[in-house]
Amino acid sequence: MLSSVLGVLVLGTVCLSKSLPRVDVFHQDGALHFRMQHAPGLKNVHFNYQKTHDAKHTLPIVAKANKDADGYWRLKDDSLSLQPGDSVQFSATALGRHGKVHSPVNHWVYAPTPTLGPRRTRGAVVFRDDFNSYDTSHWDTEVSMYGGMNWEFQVYSPEKYNVYSQNGNLMLKPTLTVDDPRWNEGWLHSGVMDMTSLYGVCTQSAQYGCHREGQYGILPPVMSGKVKSKATIRYGSVEVRARIPRGDWLWPAIWMLPRSSVYGGWPRSGEIDIMESTGNAPGQCGGVGRVSSTLHWGTSAGDNHYGQTHNHKDSGDWSNDFHTWKLDWSRDHIITSIDGQEILRVQPPSGGFSQLGHTSNIWSGHDMMAPFDQDFYLILNVAVGGTNGFFPDNCAGKPWKNNSPHAAQDWWQARNSWQSSWQGDKVAMEIDYIEMRSL
């Protein structure tokens, strides 16, 4: 999807010169779509457009956009026949309380998203799970308040309402801690959460992951699920068919970590994020209209070059249905895709990732793909919130600041603003199957 920024100024009471609405133009399901975020003072938005090579023979189409409940002005045209390479000339007119202003003329080129095409599945199956049950002989269940150094707001529990199999799908479902009859609002602020006492085990003690007391800060107000495969893979493919959750401030992920940190602590030994998203409405902090893939790597946490190996794919709402995420991993590339459409492609130069990042070569003498040349295991989880910046402070409606010493409490106290978006099983990540194949 290509996007353009239109300079739109609403006269009179609103001036948008410092924060311009973004207009997305994309082709989906055989139709041309225009989308622009609403701004205070806008009464109507019209889009004017035509194919560039028709400009001398036809008048531009002028059509009124509709404002939807998500706060976007949208227009859909399924009558415009487009071929790859066609250019569409367009502009917008914003009507405000005291007048209207035309945006500059912009162009958008129709370039269909390439697909990976039919591929012969190679290699032996290392591990497959169709989740007719949740088999703990195949998976490790996270039991900890540790949030990956992100100070996320959930506790990962082995409770049957957080991690379970339903209708042949693995369900990782966040629930409110106070929905458990053992605990109430007062307990969040004065009780004690000790994972070993509750469950006989704690899997990660860092960042007070095993024991917390409410008198020193609110106890995790959400319980959720996180599982890690006992099986590992080094080069091959990982395929996951899943439906991602919808609900404000959810953070679902399908990702991988090395079984042994051969090259040192994170991110020196690498991290593969096949899928990350947020559960918010499309356009709000990315929301369910955007999924992303990322590789984390570098010489230290302050020298993480993930920005060079990150990409995303936008759609209407990825949470509406099941989709197939795939990792193709070889000795010279890492490719992620969704339903056969490529999201991220990383092919390091001959000097490996140190050359790609212009860093000291801490992986010298190893495979060109180092640190991605070791055994990695698969992780599936649904996190909530956090203060590491995955939810930037400029996200619309965000009820906490990343530098707040009581971010989880701020979020919990604002639950009237987000709780209605958590609807039944929609907040769960549902996994139909996973399959790992070696090269």
Buried (B, 14 or more C-beta within 10 A) or exposed (E): BEEBEBBBBBBEEBEBEEEBBBBBBBBEEEBBBBBBBBBEBBEBBBBBBBBBEBEEEEEBBEBEBEBEEBBBBBBBBEEBEBEEEBBBBBBBBBBBEEEBBBBEEBEBEBEEEEEBEEEEEEEEEBBEBBBEEBEEEBBBBBBBBBBBEBBBBBBBBBBEBBBBBEEEBBBBBBBBBBEBEEBEEEBBEEBEBBBEEBBEEBBBBEBBBBBBBBEEBBBBBBBBBBBBBBBBBBBBBBBBBBBBBBBBBBBBBBBBBBBEBBBEEBBBBBBBBBBBBBBBBBBBBBBBBBBBBBBBBBBEEEBBBBEBBBEBBBBEBBBEEEBBBBBBBBEEEBBBBBBBBBBBBBEBEEEBBBEBBEBEBBBEEBBBBBBBBBBBBBBBBBBBBBBEEBBEEEBEEBBBEBEBEEBBBBBBBBBEBBEEBBEEEBBBBBBBBBBBBBB
